[in-house]
Amino acid sequence: MLDVEWSQLERALADLQSQLRDGLVAADILDLTTRVSLVSFNANPEASAQFVLMTEQLNRMLEEIMYPGINRYVLLDLESDHSAVVVRSGADMLLVMLVDNTRTTLGMLLAVAVPGALETLAAARR
């Protein structure tokens, strides 16, 4: 299990809720080494597990075609005005979010929420 400061992980979720407001439908911060949820908000454990697998498969595919791997995040534009955002924090933590695009902006998500979450997740490591 990751050696993290739990209060920082909880702060990351609280900050996301504050920044994205009603636009944050669900969020889950996962330990990639154990695939266990560390903290979550309205999360769907099955969906989170599938996004872990998707991220691993996408990275393998990129490697096979000699493309660079995923850096900070993957943004999926979903039907019904929603987005799925998968944010990598190092090789051992993943933040999975479901966002309602009618209740927040892409600018707030990509310019404020994702960079802030990355900073807080990095600070959570001991």
N, C-alpha and C positions, 0 to 999 in steps of 0.2 A: 504494500500500500504506500502511496505517496506520503512523504513527510511534508505536510502543508499546514499553514495556519488557517484553521477553519473560519475564523472571523473574517479573514480576507476573502475567502470564497463566498461567504454570505454577503459580504460587502459588494462583491462583483455583481451578484444577482440583484441586490437592492439598488445599485447604481443603474443597472439595465432597466429595472422597473421604473425608476425615476426618469430616466432619459427617454425611454420609448413609450412610457405611460400605458395606455390601453392597447398600444400597438404590439406589445409583447404578449403573445398568446401563451407561450410555454418556453421554458429554458431548462437545460440540464448540463451540469458540469461533470464530466466523467474522467476517471482514472483510466488511461489507455492500457496500462500494464495489467490491471485486473478486470477492466471493463465494468467497473462498479461506479454507480452514480455517487458523487460526493455531496452535492447539494442540488436541489432542483426547485422549480416553480411550475406547478401545473403540468408536469412532464408526463410523457408517455414512454415508459421504460422500453417497450418493444420498438418504438420508433427510434429512440436513442441508440439502441443496440444495432439497428439496421443502418443508421448513419455512421456508426463506427466501422461496420463492414464496408459500406460504400466508400468511405474515405480510404480505407486500406486497399480496396480493389482499384480505385481511381489512381492512387499512387503507384500501384504495380503496373497498371496499364500505361501510365505516363513514362515510367521507367523503361518498359518494353519498347516503346516507340521513341525512346531517347529524348523525351521532353523533360524539362525541369519538373520536380515534384511540387505538390501543393505547398504554398508558402504560409500565408496567414489565414486565409478563409476561402470557402466555397459558397457562392450565393446561387440558390436555385429559385427561379421565378416560377411560382406555382399558379395553378388556376385559382379562381375565386379571390383574386387580389391578395394573395399571401406569398410569403417568401420563406424558404428554409435557409438558414445560415449555419454553416459548420465552421467553427473557429478553432484553429490549432494553436495551442500554447506549448511550444516545445514538442518533444516526441512523446510526452507522457500525459498530456491533458487535452481534452476536447470539450468545447462548449457548443451545444446544439440548441438552436432557437427556431421557433416558429413565430413569424411576424405577420401582423395584419397591415398590409400596405395602405389601407384606407385610414388608418389611425396614427400613422407616423410617416416620416419621409425617408427616402433612400439616403439623403444627405445626413440626417441625424444618425441613421444606422451606421453608415460607413465612415463618416468623419468624426463622430463622437462616441457612439456606443461600442463599436468593435475595437477601436484603439484603446479606449478606456478599460474595456474588459481585458484586453491583452496585458496592459500595464498592471492591473490589479492581480491577475492570475500569476504573472511573473513574480510579483511581490509576495504572493502567498507561499512560495517555495521557501523552505528553511535551509 
